[in-house]
Amino acid sequence: MAVGIWLTVRKDVESPAVHAPTVTKNTYGNVPVLAVSANAIVHQAQMDPQSVNVTVSGPAETMGSLNASQIHAFVNLTGFASAQDLACDVEISLPPGTTVVEVEPPQVTVTIPKQP
């Protein structure tokens, strides 16, 4: 019996590993950056630059069906009613199964005019 268990364990250890899906990456250019806020109207926010390049990775099958309209870049301006030359990190929203590799530039400069 011990020999049978040993052979079973040995076979499991020596079996080739299951191959993980092939991961690919792609860069999407000119993704527009949107301003979002939980408590202020920020439609007048001006950003420089107004778009970013986003490099995304994921399984080849998922990446093959990913298109630029599924990639959303935004800056969170919650807590700002007005601002001048505010440096904000660009955040990215992607479909499940994909990962952000790089955002270029990673920050944008935001100006929010004072409301009358």
N, C-alpha and C positions, 0 to 999 in steps of 0.2 A: 504494500500500500504506500509506504514512504517513497518508493521508487516512482510510482505513478504520480504522486503529488509533485515530486522533484521535476519530473519530465514536463508536467503541465506548467509549472512556474517557469522553468527554463524556456519553454516554447513561447510563453507570453513575453518574457524579457527580450528574447531574441527576435521577435516579430517586428517587421518594419513599422515605424510609427505612421499613424494616419496623417496624410498630408493636409496641412492647413490650406485654405483657399489662397490663390494667388492675390497678393495685394498690389494694386496699382495706384498711381497718383496722377493728377491732372491739375493744371493751373487755369483758372477762369479769370479773364481780365475784365476790367471796367465794371465791376460789381458795384451798383450804386449804394451809397451809405445813407441810411435813413435815420432820422432823429426820433426817438421815442421817449415818453415821459409818463409817469403814473399820475402826476398832479399838475401839469402845466401844458399849455398849448405851445408847441414848439415848431409849428409848421413854418415859421419865419426864420428858423435857425439856418445859418449859412455855414457850410463846411468846406474846408480846404485841405486836401482835395475832396471832390465830391464822389469819387469812386476808388476802389481798391482792387488789387489782384489777390485772389484767394487760391492757395494750393490745398487740394483735398486728397485724402487717400481712403481706400476701402477695397473690399473684395472686387475682383475684376467684373463679376456679374452685376454688382450694384453700381460700380463706376460706369459701366457700359450704358446704363439707362439714366444716369444723372445728367441733368441739363442745367444751364446757368440760372434759369428761373426758379430753381429749387434752393439756391444759395442766397441767403439774406444777410447783409451786413448792416449793422446799426450801432448807434451810440446812445447810451442811456443818459438822458438829461434830467432825470428825476431830481428834484431839489434845486433846480436852476430856473429862475424866472427871467434872468438876463445874464449875459456873460460877454466878455471881450477876450478873444484869443485864448480860449479855454482848450487845453490839450486833453483829448478824450481817447481812451482805448477803443478800438473797433472790435465789436463782438460779432460772432458769426453764428447763424442758425442753419443747421444742415439736416438732411433726412437721416433717419436711423441707419446705422451701419457704416457711416462715413465719419471721418475725423479731419479736423483742421490741421494742416502741416505748417502753413505759414500764411500770414496776412501782410501784404506790402502796400502801403506803409501800415505799421501796426497802430498808429495814432493819426487822428485828424485834428485840425484846429477848428473850433466852433465859436461862432459869434451869434448871440441871441439878442436882438435889439430890445431895448426897454419898451414895455407896453405902456401906452398912455393911460 
